[in-house]
Amino acid sequence: MMNLSFVVAQSKDSRLKYLSQEDGLSSSVVVDIVQDNYGFIWFATRNGLNRYDGYSFKTFTNDPNNVNSIPVDRLTCLLIDKNGNFWIGSLDGLVWFTWIMIRKLFL
């Protein structure tokens, strides 16, 4: 687990950019980070899944009234496998999304 009050992203001009909750990150506790084939950076946090596009965050949290939402907010790990499937881990188990599902639900 990484208990960070900020995370760092690299912009096109190769300068470091510090990101925090003030920038829209849903939690200061980031437990995993992956970058997808489209360039989005995904953050697993203790308060949901965050997608960063280089400019702003979009946060995905559990919504009990929406069957398409992520199942829990307290995440433990992320993985993009060789087939492009997106795996989200939590203490309650694993959830996987195909890129077709990701585009439909999260992009």
N, C-alpha and C positions, 0 to 999 in steps of 0.2 A: 504494500500500500504506500502510495506517495501522498503525504500530507503537505500540499503545496498551497500557498496563498496566491500563487501565480503560475502560469505555464508559459512556455516560450514557443513562438512560431516564427518561421523564417519567411519573410516577404520576398517579392521578386527582386528587390534591390539589395538583397543579401544582408540587410540589417536585422538584428534581433528585435522582436516585438514581445513585450511582456503582456500576458493576458491574465485577467483576474475576474472576480465576480463583478467588479465595476464595469467590465466589458461585456458582461452577459453570461459568463460561465456560471452554471447553476450551483456549484459547490466549490469550496477551496480544497476539498479532498478529491483528488484525481487519482484513480487506481489503475487506469490503463489508457493508452493513446494509440490509435492506428490511423494511417492515411489510406484512402481508397484509390482506385484507379482513375477517378474523376478529379482528384486533387483535394477533396474534402478531408479535413482532419476530424476524427471522432474521438470524444473523450467519455470514458466511463467514469461516473462520479457516484458519490453517495446520495445524490439527489437527481438521478436520471441520466439520460444519454444526451450529449451535446454534439452538434455538428457545427464546425467552423469552416467558413468559406473563404477565409482570408480577410474578411471585413467585419463579419458579425456572427454571433452564435444563434442557433436555433436549438431549443431544448425539447426533448421528448420525455414525457413522464407517464407513469401508469394512470390510466383513466378507467375506473371500474365500469363505466358506462359505454366504453368503446373497446370492442373485441380486437381492434387493430392496433391498440396502444401496446407499449412494452409492458410485460407482465409485472415487473417490480421496478422500484426506483433505486434501490441500493444495489449497484452493479459491482462486479468483481473483476471482470476481464472482457476483452474484445479480441476477435480474431477474424481476419479475412483469409479464407483458405484458397488453395490453388485454382479452384473452380469459380472463385468470386463470390462464394456464399459468405454471409456476414453472421458471425456467431456472437451472441451476447451472453455472458455468464453472470450468474448471481448465486447467492447462498442457497437459493431455491432450485437451481438447476440451470440448464442451457436453453436458449432459444436461438433458432437460426432463421435467417431471411435470405431468399434468393435475391439477386440484383433486380429482378422484375418486381419483387415485393418491395424492395428498398425504394426504387424509383416511384412506385405507386404511393407508398406510405410516407416517405421521409424527404424526397427531393422536390 
